[in-house]
Amino acid sequence: MISESQIFIALVAAFITVILALRLGKALY
């Protein structure tokens, strides 16, 4: 069973991952 808090944490983690990926991409290219 997945709680709302777990979903929220997953969304935040995914958002941070995307931001880091974009920053890393800009740094490389």
C-alpha positions in Angstrom: 0.0 0.0 0.0 1.4 3.4 -1.0 0.6 6.4 1.2 0.3 10.0 0.0 3.5 10.9 1.8 5.5 8.3 -0.1 4.1 9.6 -3.4 5.1 13.1 -2.5 8.6 12.0 -1.6 8.9 10.2 -4.9 7.8 13.3 -6.8 10.2 15.5 -5.0 13.1 13.0 -5.6 12.2 12.8 -9.3 12.1 16.6 -9.5 15.5 17.0 -7.9 16.9 14.3 -10.2 15.6 16.2 -13.3 17.0 19.5 -12.0 20.4 18.0 -11.4 20.4 16.3 -14.8 19.6 19.6 -16.5 22.3 21.4 -14.6 24.8 18.7 -15.4 23.8 18.8 -19.1 24.4 22.5 -19.2 27.8 22.1 -17.5 28.9 19.5 -20.0 27.6 21.2 -23.2 
